[in-house]
Amino acid sequence: MNSSKDDSSQNYRKSFGKKRPEMLQLVRDERPRLLRWVRLIRDLADAHSYLWIQERIKEANPPDDIWLVDDEKLQDLVTKGGSVRLTINQFVALDRFFSQFGEGIHEKGLFERSILEPTANAGSVRFLLGSSEDQGELWNVVRRWDSQAMAEILQEVTQINVRVKIEIADVIRNGADKRPDYPPQESFKSSGASLIAIGSPLANPASEVLLAEMLTVQPFQRSGEVQPPLPFHFIWPSIAAPSYPSTFSVAAQGDVLRRLRAYFKHLRPDHGVLRVNQPEPTKHGYRPLEKFYESVRLKESGKAPGVIVAQQRATGQVFMVVAGVSGPGTYAAGRCLTSHRTYSLPQPIGDHHGKVLVTYLQSQVTRLPHHHGDECDVAEPEILGSFAWPLH
């Protein structure tokens, strides 16, 4: 495991060596952003300490001293109004830290590696897809959009590691009201394959299980039952609600419905919604800022939001859920993994898993005339935000 961390650091050095001129220009152009960081550092230091910030920055970066921004440097940044010499690596380390809360320099990160790199480098990747039993045939049916999302990721994973072992398992969703067969319990406790669940809990019970494992909550809980705060929820219309409860969904009723109506001028009851609790820095730490993203229905044109939720485990492999409110949203999330340079996964510390990286996005979906079924064009996805969870 130590050798993989060393390789990771070498890859970062090579990456930045090639792009140093562009990086330096970004640093020069972003003086206002640096001053914004200084104000946030001061507020966080007042609420906690400079040493506390130093440790949070370490958590957001690979385990190598080249990314260290110590408490003395942070204090100098505040007392000298940002007029402090920073190495390129220190600047990037700060960018990684503040990008978790929507305060990074660039929406796509500064020359970051894809989170698929540690996923593929685990040596084995197991895809988990939701399926339905065809009562009239002797096979299971997997949704086309989920298959296309897997195809996008599969191609990228095999390019990163040509020797990676690929496994595919389908998880029956019909009437599921308990833990599905996949992923097996032992995969949570020992090193093994990276797990990628495709589709939301509505389409894939394995996504429910993996999300619950990463976010340390109980799966298949009904809305309203006591749970810790979560970084996002799916809000599905009643016509699409799954036959089993989901911890990661809330109903468009009561206070939730009132906030939805206040957020959208014309909320359609047959549309699903993604609710995100984006962390916002405050003087006393962070607070969640609630955002809503409405999803187009199949056979319509509009926006399709989705999420990518990933965690590097203490045993080295990566757990990941790639999910949209709709099928095109899931495909957009899969494309996002291969077409964007996403932020690096927070690193595990000792026997503790890394923090969970939540990336939310959306894509423009255009219905294709004279096509059958749910054929449509899904445009290049746009990353709306990325942050680490839990906040503290």
C-alpha positions in Angstrom: 0.0 0.0 0.0 2.9 2.3 0.7 4.2 1.8 -2.9 0.9 2.9 -4.4 1.0 6.1 -2.3 4.6 6.7 -3.6 3.5 6.1 -7.2 0.6 8.6 -6.6 3.0 11.3 -5.5 5.2 10.7 -8.5 2.3 10.9 -10.8 1.3 14.3 -9.3 4.8 15.6 -9.8 4.9 14.6 -13.4 1.5 16.1 -14.0 2.3 19.5 -12.6 5.8 19.5 -14.2 4.1 19.5 -17.6 1.6 22.2 -16.8 3.5 24.5 -14.6 3.3 27.6 -16.9 -0.4 27.4 -17.1 -0.6 26.9 -13.4 1.5 29.9 -12.7 -0.7 32.1 -14.9 -3.8 30.8 -12.9 -2.1 31.8 -9.7 -1.4 35.3 -11.0 -5.0 35.7 -12.2 -6.6 34.6 -9.0 -5.4 37.2 -6.4 -9.1 38.0 -5.5 -9.7 34.3 -4.8 -6.6 34.1 -2.6 -7.8 37.1 -0.5 -11.1 35.3 -0.2 -9.2 32.2 1.1 -7.4 34.5 3.6 -10.7 35.7 5.0 -12.0 32.1 5.3 -8.8 31.0 7.0 -9.1 33.8 9.5 -12.7 32.9 10.3 -11.9 29.2 10.7 -8.9 30.0 12.9 -11.1 32.1 15.1 -13.6 29.3 15.4 -11.0 26.5 15.8 -7.2 27.0 15.3 -4.5 27.2 12.6 -3.4 23.7 13.6 -7.0 22.5 13.0 -7.0 24.0 9.5 -3.6 22.4 8.8 -5.0 19.0 9.6 -8.1 19.5 7.4 -5.9 20.6 4.5 -3.8 17.4 5.0 -7.0 15.3 4.9 -7.9 16.8 1.5 -4.5 16.0 -0.1 -2.3 13.0 -0.8 -0.1 11.8 2.0 3.1 13.6 1.0 5.0 16.5 2.6 5.0 18.4 -0.8 1.4 19.3 -0.1 2.0 20.5 3.5 0.7 24.0 4.4 1.5 24.2 8.1 -0.1 26.4 10.8 2.7 29.0 10.7 2.2 29.5 6.9 -1.5 29.8 7.4 -1.0 32.4 10.2 1.4 34.4 7.9 -1.2 34.4 5.1 -3.7 36.1 7.5 -1.3 38.5 9.2 0.3 39.6 5.9 -2.9 39.8 3.9 -2.0 37.0 1.4 1.5 38.5 0.6 3.3 35.2 1.4 5.4 33.1 -0.8 3.6 29.8 -1.6 5.0 26.9 -3.6 2.9 25.7 -6.5 2.2 22.5 -4.5 1.0 24.5 -1.5 -1.3 26.6 -3.7 -2.8 23.5 -5.2 -3.2 22.0 -1.7 -5.2 25.0 -0.6 -7.2 24.8 -3.8 -8.1 21.2 -3.0 -9.2 22.1 0.5 -11.3 25.0 -0.5 -12.7 23.3 -3.6 -14.6 21.0 -1.2 -16.8 23.9 -0.3 -17.2 25.6 -3.6 -14.3 28.0 -3.2 -11.7 26.5 -5.5 -10.1 28.3 -8.4 -11.5 26.2 -11.2 -14.7 24.2 -11.4 -12.8 21.2 -12.8 -10.0 21.4 -10.3 -6.3 22.3 -11.0 -4.9 19.4 -13.1 -6.2 16.8 -10.8 -6.2 13.1 -11.6 -9.5 11.3 -12.1 -10.9 9.5 -9.1 -11.0 6.4 -11.4 -7.2 6.1 -11.1 -7.2 4.7 -7.5 -10.4 2.8 -8.5 -8.6 0.9 -11.3 -5.4 0.6 -9.5 -7.0 -1.6 -6.9 -6.5 -4.4 -9.4 -10.1 -5.5 -9.7 -13.4 -3.5 -10.4 -16.8 -4.9 -9.8 -19.8 -3.1 -11.5 -23.2 -3.5 -9.8 -26.2 -2.9 -12.0 -29.9 -2.9 -11.0 -32.0 -5.3 -13.0 -35.6 -6.6 -13.3 -36.8 -10.1 -13.8 -38.5 -10.7 -17.1 -41.4 -12.9 -16.0 -41.9 -14.3 -19.5 -38.2 -15.1 -20.2 -35.2 -16.7 -18.5 -33.1 -13.6 -18.2 -32.9 -10.3 -16.2 -33.3 -6.9 -17.8 -30.8 -4.1 -17.2 -31.7 -0.5 -18.2 -30.0 0.9 -21.3 -28.9 4.1 -19.7 -27.2 2.3 -16.9 -25.4 0.0 -19.3 -24.2 3.0 -21.3 -22.9 4.7 -18.1 -21.0 1.5 -17.3 -19.6 1.3 -20.8 -18.2 4.9 -20.4 -16.5 4.1 -17.1 -15.3 0.6 -18.2 -13.4 2.1 -21.2 -11.7 4.6 -19.0 -10.8 2.1 -16.2 -9.2 -0.3 -18.7 -7.1 2.5 -20.2 -5.8 3.5 -16.7 -4.9 -0.1 -15.9 -4.8 -2.5 -18.8 -4.5 -5.5 -16.4 -7.5 -4.6 -14.3 -9.9 -7.5 -13.7 -13.5 -6.6 -14.5 -16.6 -8.2 -12.9 -20.3 -7.4 -13.6 -23.1 -8.4 -11.2 -26.8 -7.5 -11.6 -28.9 -6.9 -8.5 -32.7 -7.7 -8.7 -34.8 -4.7 -7.7 -38.3 -6.2 -8.0 -39.9 -5.8 -4.6 -36.6 -5.5 -2.8 -37.3 -4.6 0.9 -34.1 -5.9 2.4 -30.4 -6.1 1.8 -29.7 -7.4 -1.8 -27.1 -10.2 -2.5 -24.5 -7.6 -3.8 -22.3 -6.2 -2.5 -21.4 -9.0 -0.1 -20.8 -8.1 3.5 -17.2 -9.3 3.4 -16.3 -6.7 0.7 -16.8 -4.0 3.3 -14.3 -5.4 5.8 -11.3 -6.6 3.7 -9.3 -5.4 0.7 -10.6 -6.6 -2.6 -12.3 -5.2 -5.7 -13.3 -1.6 -6.1 -17.1 -1.5 -6.2 -19.1 0.8 -8.6 -22.9 0.8 -8.3 -24.6 2.3 -11.4 -28.0 4.0 -10.9 -29.9 5.6 -8.1 -31.5 3.5 -5.3 -34.7 3.7 -7.3 -33.1 1.6 -10.0 -30.4 -0.3 -8.0 -30.7 -1.6 -4.5 -26.9 -2.0 -4.4 -26.5 1.8 -4.6 -28.6 2.1 -1.5 -26.3 -0.4 0.3 -23.1 1.3 -0.9 -24.3 4.8 -0.1 -25.3 3.7 3.4 -21.9 2.0 4.0 -20.0 5.1 2.9 -22.1 7.6 4.8 -22.5 5.4 7.9 -26.3 5.2 8.0 -28.8 2.4 7.9 -30.1 1.5 4.4 -33.7 1.2 3.4 -35.1 3.6 6.0 -38.3 5.5 5.4 -38.4 9.3 5.0 -38.8 11.0 8.4 -37.0 8.3 10.4 -34.1 9.5 12.6 -30.9 9.8 10.5 -27.8 11.9 10.7 -27.7 14.8 8.1 -27.0 13.6 4.6 -25.2 15.5 1.7 -28.1 14.9 -0.7 -31.5 13.3 -1.3 -33.5 12.2 -4.3 -37.0 13.5 -4.5 -39.0 11.2 -6.8 -42.5 11.8 -8.0 -45.1 9.4 -6.6 -45.5 7.6 -9.9 -41.8 6.6 -9.8 -41.4 5.8 -6.1 -39.6 2.5 -5.5 -41.4 -0.5 -4.0 -38.9 -0.3 -1.0 -38.0 2.6 1.2 -34.8 4.5 0.6 -32.7 6.4 3.2 -31.6 8.7 0.4 -35.0 9.9 -0.7 -37.5 12.3 0.8 -41.1 12.8 -0.3 -42.3 16.1 -1.8 -44.7 16.7 1.1 -45.1 19.2 3.9 -42.1 21.4 4.5 -40.1 19.9 1.7 -42.9 20.7 -0.8 -43.1 24.3 0.5 -39.4 24.8 0.0 -39.6 23.2 -3.5 -42.4 25.6 -4.5 -40.4 28.6 -3.2 -37.3 27.4 -5.2 -39.1 26.7 -8.5 -41.6 29.0 -10.1 -43.3 26.2 -12.0 -42.6 22.9 -10.3 -44.0 19.9 -12.2 -45.3 17.2 -9.8 -44.2 14.5 -12.3 -40.6 15.6 -12.3 -37.9 14.2 -9.9 -35.6 16.6 -8.1 -32.0 16.3 -6.7 -31.6 18.1 -3.3 -28.0 18.9 -2.4 -26.7 20.2 0.9 -23.6 22.1 -0.3 -21.3 23.1 2.5 -20.8 26.8 3.0 -17.9 28.1 5.1 -18.9 30.2 8.1 -17.1 31.7 11.0 -17.9 28.7 13.2 -17.2 26.0 10.6 -19.6 25.1 7.8 -23.3 25.0 7.3 -25.2 23.2 4.6 -26.7 25.4 1.9 -29.8 23.6 0.3 -30.0 23.5 -3.4 -32.5 21.9 -5.7 -32.1 20.6 -9.3 -35.2 19.5 -11.3 -34.9 16.5 -13.6 -36.4 16.0 -17.0 -38.6 13.0 -17.6 -37.9 10.5 -20.2 -39.0 11.5 -23.7 -38.6 15.2 -22.7 -36.0 17.9 -23.3 -34.4 19.6 -20.3 -31.8 19.2 -17.5 -30.8 15.9 -16.0 -28.9 16.1 -12.7 -26.8 13.4 -11.1 -24.3 12.6 -8.4 -21.0 10.8 -8.1 -20.3 9.6 -4.6 -17.0 8.0 -3.9 -14.8 7.0 -1.0 -11.3 5.5 -0.8 -11.4 2.7 1.9 -8.7 2.1 4.4 -8.0 -1.1 2.7 -7.2 0.7 -0.6 -10.1 0.0 -2.9 -12.7 2.6 -3.9 -16.5 2.4 -3.3 -18.5 4.5 -5.8 -22.1 5.2 -6.7 -22.9 6.9 -10.1 -26.5 7.9 -10.1 -29.0 10.3 -11.7 -32.5 11.3 -10.9 -33.3 9.8 -14.3 -31.6 7.4 -16.7 -30.0 10.2 -18.7 -28.7 11.7 -15.5 -27.0 8.5 -14.6 -25.4 8.4 -18.0 -24.3 12.0 -17.6 -22.6 11.1 -14.3 -20.8 8.3 -16.0 -19.6 10.6 -18.8 -18.6 13.2 -16.2 -16.1 10.7 -14.7 -14.4 10.2 -18.1 -14.6 13.7 -19.5 -13.6 15.8 -16.5 -10.6 16.0 -14.3 -12.4 15.4 -11.0 -11.0 16.3 -7.6 -8.8 13.7 -5.8 -10.4 11.4 -3.3 -9.7 12.4 0.4 -7.0 10.0 1.6 -7.6 7.3 4.3 -5.7 7.9 7.6 -4.5 4.8 9.3 -7.4 2.4 9.8 -10.0 5.1 9.0 -11.6 5.4 5.6 -11.2 8.6 3.6 -13.9 11.2 3.7 -16.7 10.7 1.1 -16.3 12.9 -2.0 -19.7 14.1 -3.4 -19.8 15.6 -6.9 -23.0 16.8 -8.3 -23.6 17.7 -12.0 -26.2 18.1 -14.7 -26.5 17.8 -18.4 -28.8 19.1 -21.1 -31.0 16.4 -22.5 -32.6 16.9 -26.0 -35.3 14.6 -27.2 -34.6 13.2 -30.7 -37.7 13.6 -33.0 -38.8 10.5 -34.9 -37.1 8.1 -32.5 -38.7 5.4 -30.5 -38.5 4.8 -26.7 -36.3 7.2 -24.6 -33.8 8.0 -27.3 -32.3 11.4 -26.6 -29.0 13.4 -26.9 -27.1 13.9 -23.6 -24.8 16.9 -23.8 -21.4 17.2 -22.1 -22.1 17.3 -18.3 -21.4 20.3 -16.2 -20.0 19.9 -12.7 -22.0 22.0 -10.3 -20.0 21.4 -7.2 -17.8 18.9 -5.3 -17.2 18.6 -1.6 -16.1 16.2 1.1 -18.4 14.7 3.7 -18.7 14.8 6.7 -18.0 18.4 7.1 -16.0 18.2 10.3 
